[in-house]
């Protein structure tokens, strides 16, 4: 059981890099002319939310918290409509950069579940 969990954790580490790039690509679209910022923000919220949930579930609470901060900040911008000023853009970048730094240092062993102990008989009696 522990080997399966570790394989899942390792896959998550790989997937996080891909998901982070998706957030980056999404946020870079905010700089494009004639782009609907509200649509880009909504997409970025969904991507950050996914990272928050999956990371929290697989034992990376710091990454989950950083993704939650990005998600929360982006949600606060939804009410602004299409106008994002330099302050908002810097804050988005700062939140993204914090998440990126954490993901850059990720390792399977850093997961709180990597060395999980399962009680005997757990998981439907499988051993």
Secondary structure per residue as TSV (DSSP state, phi and psi in degrees):
chain	resnum	aa	ss	phi	psi
A	1	X	-	360.0	-42.3
A	2	X	H	-63.1	-37.2
A	3	X	H	-64.1	-39.2
A	4	X	H	-65.5	-41.8
A	5	X	H	-63.6	-43.6
A	6	X	H	-63.4	-37.7
A	7	X	H	-63.4	-40.3
A	8	X	H	-64.5	-41.9
A	9	X	H	-62.7	-44.9
A	10	X	H	-61.8	-41.4
A	11	X	H	-63.3	-38.0
A	12	X	H	-62.8	-41.7
A	13	X	H	-58.1	-42.4
A	14	X	H	-68.3	-44.3
A	15	X	H	-64.0	-35.3
A	16	X	H	-58.5	-39.1
A	17	X	H	-62.1	-41.8
A	18	X	H	-65.8	-44.0
A	19	X	H	-65.8	-38.0
A	20	X	H	-63.3	-41.5
A	21	X	H	-63.2	-35.3
A	22	X	H	-63.9	-40.5
A	23	X	H	-64.8	-45.4
A	24	X	H	-57.9	-49.3
A	25	X	H	-59.9	-42.0
A	26	X	H	-61.7	-50.7
A	27	X	H	-66.2	-31.4
A	28	X	H	-64.1	-26.1
A	29	X	G	-65.9	-18.6
A	30	X	G	-63.3	-22.3
A	31	X	G	-86.2	-8.6
A	32	X	S	-75.5	142.1
A	33	X	T	-69.4	150.1
A	34	X	T	59.1	31.0
A	35	X	-	-97.7	142.4
A	36	X	-	-81.2	100.1
A	37	X	H	-57.0	-37.1
A	38	X	H	-63.5	-35.1
A	39	X	H	-70.3	-40.7
A	40	X	H	-65.7	-42.9
A	41	X	H	-62.7	-42.4
A	42	X	H	-61.7	-41.0
A	43	X	H	-65.3	-43.3
A	44	X	H	-65.0	-36.0
A	45	X	H	-60.3	-45.4
A	46	X	H	-61.7	-41.5
A	47	X	H	-66.8	-43.7
A	48	X	H	-64.5	-38.8
A	49	X	H	-62.3	-40.8
A	50	X	H	-63.0	-44.5
A	51	X	H	-63.3	-42.1
A	52	X	H	-57.8	-50.9
A	53	X	H	-68.3	-47.1
A	54	X	H	-67.3	-39.4
A	55	X	H	-68.7	-39.6
A	56	X	H	-64.3	-37.8
A	57	X	H	-72.5	-26.9
A	58	X	T	-103.0	7.6
A	59	X	T	100.2	25.1
A	60	X	-	-121.6	74.5
A	61	X	H	-63.5	-32.3
A	62	X	H	-68.2	-40.8
A	63	X	H	-67.0	-41.6
A	64	X	H	-58.8	-43.6
A	65	X	H	-65.9	-40.4
A	66	X	H	-66.6	-40.3
A	67	X	H	-66.2	-36.0
A	68	X	H	-64.3	-39.4
A	69	X	H	-62.5	-44.2
A	70	X	H	-62.6	-46.7
A	71	X	H	-58.9	-47.1
A	72	X	H	-62.0	-43.8
A	73	X	H	-64.5	-43.2
A	74	X	H	-62.7	-38.9
A	75	X	H	-62.5	-35.3
A	76	X	H	-66.8	-22.9
A	77	X	H	-84.8	-16.1
A	78	X	G	-56.3	-34.7
A	79	X	G	-73.4	-15.5
A	80	X	G	-76.6	-15.1
A	81	X	T	77.1	-132.3
A	82	X	T	-91.0	-9.4
A	83	X	-	-92.9	109.9
A	84	X	-	-115.9	119.4
A	85	X	-	-89.8	-180.0
A	86	X	H	-61.4	-34.0
A	87	X	H	-65.0	-46.2
A	88	X	H	-64.0	-40.6
A	89	X	H	-64.8	-39.4
A	90	X	H	-65.9	-39.0
A	91	X	H	-66.4	-41.5
A	92	X	H	-58.5	-47.4
A	93	X	H	-61.6	-42.0
A	94	X	H	-63.7	-43.3
A	95	X	H	-65.9	-42.2
A	96	X	H	-63.3	-44.4
A	97	X	H	-60.1	-39.3
A	98	X	H	-62.5	-43.3
A	99	X	H	-64.6	-42.9
A	100	X	H	-61.5	-41.9
A	101	X	H	-60.9	-42.1
A	102	X	H	-66.5	-43.2
A	103	X	H	-68.0	-32.7
A	104	X	H	-63.5	-27.1
A	105	X	T	-98.3	5.1
A	106	X	-	-66.5	145.0
A	107	X	-	-146.4	152.5
A	108	X	G	-57.0	-38.7
A	109	X	G	-65.1	-18.8
A	110	X	G	-78.1	-13.6
A	111	X	S	-66.6	138.5
A	112	X	T	-66.9	-13.7
A	113	X	T	-99.0	-4.3
A	114	X	T	-58.9	-38.2
A	115	X	T	-112.3	37.4
A	116	X	-	-59.6	142.2
A	117	X	-	-105.5	127.0
A	118	X	-	-106.3	131.4
A	119	X	-	-63.1	147.8
A	120	X	T	-61.2	134.3
A	121	X	T	88.7	-1.4
A	122	X	T	-70.3	163.0
A	123	X	T	64.4	50.2
A	124	X	T	71.7	25.0
A	125	X	T	82.8	4.7
A	126	X	-	-74.3	146.6
A	127	X	-	-122.7	360.0
